[in-house]
Amino acid sequence: MKTHRAVRGFTRRTMLKQAAAGGAIMAVAPAIISPEALASSGELVVMNWSDYLPKSFLEGFEKNTGIKIKHTPYGSNEELLNKMRATKGRGFDLIGPTVDRAGEWKPLGLLQPFDMSRVKTDMIVPGLLKGSTDGWTWDGGNHHLPYHWGTEALAWRTDKWEQDYTNLSYGDLWRPEMKGKVMGRPHSMMLGIGLHLDASGKVPSNRMLDAYKDEASMRRIWDEIGKFAVEHKSWLKQFWNDADGQINGFMQNDVVLGQTWDGPPLRLKKEGKPVTYMAPQEGALTWLDGLAMPIGAKNTDQIYEYINYVYDAQVNGLIANETGYNPVAVGAENHLSADSKKAFSEAYPGDALDRLWWWPPSEPWYTEIRAEYSDKFVAA
């Protein structure tokens, strides 16, 4: 729970100063090419979330360091974990697990610790760095560094539906008029159902935290969630797995309301599309994604060139502007576009930042049981 507390502490103390969401702004980092990087292979093999490495960032990194990135995308932590198990931690230099998954990674022995003497830690927002190191330090070394933080909440077509913050709820997905018009990711959509059932007093769960206590408590709560989800399966227009799936849902598949990540709808919004994104009363689901180094990583010098390039305030602001997610570097907020700052304030109005729901650390037993329930939802 140390990681959870550290990140929550960051949220309440420094969020408005240190982070904002999405946009489109170009930045040019200092043109410094490391002799160490140029002396090695000049390549970095990265496996990270599908929309985390925008083209302008890749081009800027190669121009300023001489290193070319090979990016393999994925859409879920499960996909990443299965790939690393299959390759026995080989084939990639950097990967991007989410901070709450430490309990699943630690026993597998697929990661190696960072040499923290080579990381410019003073460039990272302290609360977020602590969020990584608290949960990912074992065997004398840290295995995780922050990369992005963001949320999953509600997004909708503004030309087809409207709602205000004081009334917005995960329960809106299941209104009669939304039948056949919603989308979500199975397991997190079910968690949203749980938060709604708790807030309405139908299935008390201490904001779903009781489900993390033990298997009996989880099954008591998720039995009710599963029943609700299956009964409302016909409300689903589609399930999504990645950022493209969310964008296509709104722009091509007639989705009106969805439970989505913040990045994709905020990018659409700033492109002038009739889409918006907002945290509901139950709280936006909040996560911190990071960087980790598999045991088979080969391009060591390039890894640290990449890490320290990412934490340059100007570069970190560029990534946030172009992806729609939130920066982790000190001073990155000074490089956010006006559109990014506006989108952030509209996504988290009123007391929304105080209501954020940070994903708690999850153990293997929890994710296995959750998969059991979500599979039944999908198959219904």
Backbone hydrogen bonds, N-H to C=O, Kabsch-Sander energy under -0.5 kcal/mol:
donor,donor_aa,acceptor,acceptor_aa,energy
5,R,1,M,-2.4
6,A,2,K,-2.6
7,V,3,T,-2.4
8,R,4,H,-2.2
9,G,5,R,-2.4
10,F,6,A,-1.7
11,T,7,V,-2.1
12,R,8,R,-1.9
13,R,9,G,-1.7
14,T,10,F,-2.5
15,M,10,F,-0.6
15,M,11,T,-1.0
17,K,14,T,-0.6
18,Q,14,T,-2.3
19,A,15,M,-2.0
21,A,340,S,-0.7
23,G,321,N,-0.8
32,I,30,P,-2.1
33,I,31,A,-0.6
34,S,32,I,-0.6
38,L,34,S,-2.2
39,A,35,P,-1.5
40,S,36,E,-0.6
40,S,37,A,-1.0
44,L,68,K,-2.2
46,V,44,L,-0.7
46,V,70,K,-2.9
47,M,94,L,-2.6
48,N,46,V,-0.5
48,N,72,T,-1.2
50,S,74,Y,-1.8
52,Y,49,W,-1.8
57,F,54,P,-0.6
58,L,54,P,-2.1
59,E,55,K,-2.7
60,G,56,S,-2.1
61,F,57,F,-2.6
62,E,58,L,-2.1
63,K,59,E,-2.2
64,N,60,G,-2.2
65,T,61,F,-1.6
66,G,62,E,-2.1
67,I,61,F,-0.6
68,K,42,G,-2.7
70,K,44,L,-3.0
71,H,69,I,-0.6
72,T,46,V,-2.8
72,T,70,K,-0.5
74,Y,48,N,-0.8
80,L,76,S,-1.8
81,L,77,N,-2.7
82,N,78,E,-2.5
83,K,79,E,-1.9
84,M,80,L,-2.3
85,R,81,L,-2.2
86,A,82,N,-2.3
87,T,83,K,-2.0
88,K,84,M,-0.6
88,K,85,R,-0.6
89,G,84,M,-2.1
90,R,87,T,-0.5
93,D,45,V,-3.1
94,L,45,V,-1.5
95,I,292,A,-2.5
96,G,47,M,-0.7
99,V,288,L,-3.1
101,R,98,T,-2.0
102,A,99,V,-1.0
104,E,101,R,-1.4
105,W,101,R,-1.5
106,K,102,A,-2.8
108,L,105,W,-1.5
109,G,105,W,-0.7
109,G,106,K,-0.7
110,L,105,W,-0.5
112,Q,293,M,-3.0
114,F,142,N,-2.9
116,M,114,F,-1.2
118,R,115,D,-2.4
119,V,116,M,-1.1
121,T,119,V,-2.1
123,M,120,K,-2.0
124,I,121,T,-1.6
125,V,328,V,-2.8
128,L,125,V,-0.7
129,L,125,V,-2.3
130,K,126,P,-2.6
131,G,127,G,-1.6
132,S,128,L,-1.6
133,T,129,L,-2.7
134,D,130,K,-2.6
135,G,131,G,-0.7
136,W,132,S,-1.6
137,T,133,T,-0.8
138,W,136,W,-0.7
138,W,141,G,-2.2
141,G,138,W,-1.9
143,H,136,W,-1.8
145,L,291,L,-1.7
147,Y,148,H,-0.5
147,Y,289,D,-3.0
148,H,289,D,-1.5
149,W,326,N,-1.3
150,G,287,W,-2.0
152,E,285,L,-2.3
153,A,260,T,-2.2
154,L,278,M,-1.9
155,A,258,G,-2.8
156,W,276,T,-1.8
157,R,256,V,-2.3
158,T,156,W,-0.7
158,T,274,P,-1.6
159,D,274,P,-0.6
160,K,157,R,-1.7
161,W,157,R,-1.4
167,N,164,D,-1.3
168,L,164,D,-1.1
168,L,165,Y,-0.5
172,D,169,S,-2.0
173,L,170,Y,-1.3
174,W,171,G,-1.5
175,R,172,D,-1.4
178,M,175,R,-1.8
179,K,176,P,-1.5
181,K,178,M,-2.5
181,K,235,W,-0.6
182,V,235,W,-1.8
183,M,257,L,-1.1
184,G,238,Q,-1.0
189,M,185,R,-2.9
190,M,186,P,-1.9
191,L,187,H,-1.4
192,G,188,S,-2.1
193,I,189,M,-1.8
194,G,190,M,-2.1
195,L,191,L,-2.4
196,H,192,G,-2.2
197,L,193,I,-2.8
198,D,194,G,-2.2
199,A,195,L,-2.6
200,S,196,H,-2.0
201,G,198,D,-1.3
202,K,197,L,-1.6
203,V,197,L,-1.8
209,L,206,N,-1.7
210,D,205,S,-2.2
211,A,208,M,-0.7
212,Y,209,L,-1.5
213,K,210,D,-1.5
214,D,210,D,-0.5
218,M,214,D,-2.3
219,R,215,E,-2.7
220,R,216,A,-2.0
221,I,217,S,-1.8
222,W,218,M,-3.4
223,D,219,R,-2.1
224,E,220,R,-0.7
225,I,221,I,-1.7
226,G,222,W,-3.2
227,K,223,D,-1.8
228,F,224,E,-2.2
229,A,225,I,-2.9
230,V,226,G,-2.5
231,E,227,K,-2.1
232,H,228,F,-1.3
233,K,230,V,-1.4
235,W,232,H,-2.0
236,L,233,K,-1.9
237,K,182,V,-3.5
238,Q,182,V,-1.4
240,W,184,G,-1.6
246,Q,242,D,-1.4
247,I,243,A,-2.2
248,N,244,D,-2.8
249,G,245,G,-1.7
250,F,246,Q,-1.6
251,M,247,I,-2.5
252,Q,248,N,-2.6
253,N,248,N,-1.5
253,N,249,G,-0.5
255,V,249,G,-2.3
256,V,181,K,-2.8
257,L,181,K,-1.6
258,G,155,A,-3.0
259,Q,183,M,-2.4
260,T,153,A,-1.8
260,T,258,G,-0.7
262,D,151,T,-1.7
266,L,262,D,-1.9
267,R,263,G,-2.2
268,L,264,P,-2.0
269,K,265,P,-2.6
270,K,266,L,-2.0
271,E,267,R,-0.9
271,E,268,L,-0.6
272,G,269,K,-1.5
273,K,268,L,-2.4
275,V,273,K,-2.5
276,T,156,W,-1.9
278,M,154,L,-2.9
279,A,347,A,-2.4
281,Q,168,L,-2.7
283,G,280,P,-1.4
285,L,152,E,-2.5
286,T,357,W,-3.2
287,W,150,G,-2.5
289,D,148,H,-2.3
290,G,97,P,-1.8
291,L,145,L,-2.6
292,A,95,I,-2.2
293,M,112,Q,-0.6
295,I,110,L,-2.3
296,G,89,G,-2.7
297,A,294,P,-1.7
300,T,298,K,-1.7
303,I,299,N,-1.8
304,Y,300,T,-1.6
305,E,301,D,-1.8
306,Y,302,Q,-2.6
307,I,303,I,-2.5
308,N,304,Y,-2.1
309,Y,305,E,-1.7
310,V,306,Y,-2.7
311,Y,307,I,-1.4
312,D,309,Y,-1.4
316,N,312,D,-3.0
317,G,313,A,-2.0
318,L,314,Q,-1.8
319,I,315,V,-2.5
320,A,316,N,-2.1
321,N,317,G,-2.6
322,E,318,L,-2.3
323,T,319,I,-2.3
324,G,320,A,-2.1
326,N,149,W,-2.1
330,V,123,M,-2.5
332,A,329,A,-1.8
334,N,331,G,-1.6
335,H,332,A,-2.1
336,L,333,E,-1.0
341,K,337,S,-2.0
342,K,338,A,-2.2
343,A,339,D,-2.5
344,F,340,S,-2.2
345,S,341,K,-2.1
346,E,342,K,-2.0
347,A,343,A,-1.7
348,Y,344,F,-1.7
352,A,349,P,-2.3
354,D,351,D,-0.9
355,R,351,D,-0.9
355,R,352,A,-0.6
356,L,353,L,-0.6
357,W,284,A,-3.0
358,W,356,L,-0.7
359,W,286,T,-2.4
362,S,100,D,-2.4
366,Y,363,E,-0.9
367,T,363,E,-1.7
368,E,364,P,-2.1
369,I,365,W,-1.9
370,R,366,Y,-2.6
371,A,367,T,-2.0
372,E,368,E,-1.4
373,Y,369,I,-1.9
374,S,370,R,-2.7
375,D,371,A,-2.3
376,K,372,E,-1.3
377,F,373,Y,-1.8
378,V,374,S,-2.4
379,A,375,D,-2.2
380,A,376,K,-1.1
